[in-house]
Amino acid sequence: MTADDVKKGGMTLAQLSALLSSHNNVSAQATHASDLPLDAFRKLLRTNVASPSDRLLVNYNRPEVGQQGGGHISPVAAYSQLTDRALVMDVARYRYPASWVAVPDLWRAALAVDSASGLSRGVVVVRAAGGGGVVAQAPVHAVVGRR
């Protein structure tokens, strides 16, 4: 897969996970949303943002969250238990700013089938290999409104 391939057609969840895993000291675990019930998706959001060494990337279909375009990949920086929303840090900031997305909407957007793979989109958990350290500096993770 070349940079031109990605510019033209994007990446599947498996390709994203493989690319990230190819870096030293990083592990990446892809999970298709079709294998992740809504409650498990919500739990993954909570546990991931509470861990300073983990990062969560979501591969979702923009129209499902009220945006124009197609498939997209962005990191999740926070989760609010009070509003049941995730803070998606859109990597195409010229197009859409970071936004709080209702978790059921984000999950449905991740359930959308990727036409290139024929499988649902989903999430990739990225962490330092061996479970220690920090993957890279990124937006501060937060769980907002703990009860």
Residue pairs with C-beta under 8 A, 6 or more apart in sequence:
1 11
1 15
1 19
9 116
10 70
10 71
10 73
10 116
11 19
11 73
12 114
12 116
12 117
12 119
13 30
13 32
13 59
13 114
13 117
13 119
13 121
13 122
13 124
14 30
14 117
16 28
16 30
16 57
16 59
16 73
16 124
17 28
17 29
17 30
17 124
18 28
20 26
20 28
20 124
20 126
21 27
21 28
24 129
25 128
25 129
25 130
25 133
26 126
26 127
26 128
26 129
26 135
27 126
27 127
27 128
27 129
28 124
28 125
28 126
29 124
29 125
30 122
30 123
30 124
31 44
31 122
31 123
31 124
31 125
32 119
32 120
32 121
32 122
33 41
33 107
33 110
33 111
33 120
33 121
33 122
33 123
34 111
34 119
34 120
34 122
35 120
35 122
36 44
36 107
36 110
36 122
36 123
38 103
38 104
38 107
41 103
41 106
41 107
41 110
41 123
42 84
42 103
42 107
44 56
44 123
44 125
45 56
45 76
45 79
45 86
45 103
46 79
46 81
46 143
47 54
48 54
48 55
48 56
48 76
48 125
48 141
49 56
49 76
49 77
49 78
49 79
49 141
49 142
49 143
50 141
50 143
51 127
51 141
52 134
52 141
53 127
53 128
53 131
53 132
53 133
53 134
53 135
54 125
54 126
54 127
54 135
54 141
55 75
55 125
55 126
55 127
55 135
55 136
55 138
56 75
56 76
56 123
56 124
56 125
56 126
57 73
57 74
57 75
57 76
57 123
57 124
57 126
58 73
58 74
58 75
58 76
58 86
58 88
58 106
58 110
58 121
58 122
58 123
59 71
59 72
59 73
59 110
59 114
59 121
59 122
59 123
59 124
60 71
60 72
60 73
60 74
60 106
60 109
60 110
60 112
60 121
61 70
61 71
61 72
61 109
61 110
61 112
61 121
62 68
62 69
62 70
62 71
62 72
62 109
63 69
63 70
63 109
64 105
64 108
64 109
64 112
65 88
65 101
65 105
65 106
65 109
66 105
67 96
69 95
71 112
71 114
71 121
72 90
72 92
73 91
74 88
74 89
74 90
74 91
75 88
75 89
75 91
75 138
75 139
76 86
76 87
76 88
76 89
77 87
77 88
77 89
77 98
77 138
77 139
77 140
77 141
77 142
78 86
78 87
78 139
78 140
78 141
78 142
78 143
78 144
79 85
79 86
79 87
79 103
79 142
79 143
79 144
80 86
80 87
80 100
80 143
80 144
80 145
81 143
81 144
81 145
81 146
81 147
82 144
82 145
82 147
83 100
83 102
83 145
84 102
84 103
84 104
85 100
85 101
85 102
85 103
86 100
86 101
86 103
86 106
87 98
87 99
87 100
87 101
88 98
88 99
88 100
88 101
88 106
89 98
89 139
90 96
90 97
90 98
90 99
101 109
109 121
110 120
110 121
110 122
110 123
111 120
111 121
112 120
112 121
113 119
113 120
113 121
114 120
114 121
126 135
127 135
128 134
128 135
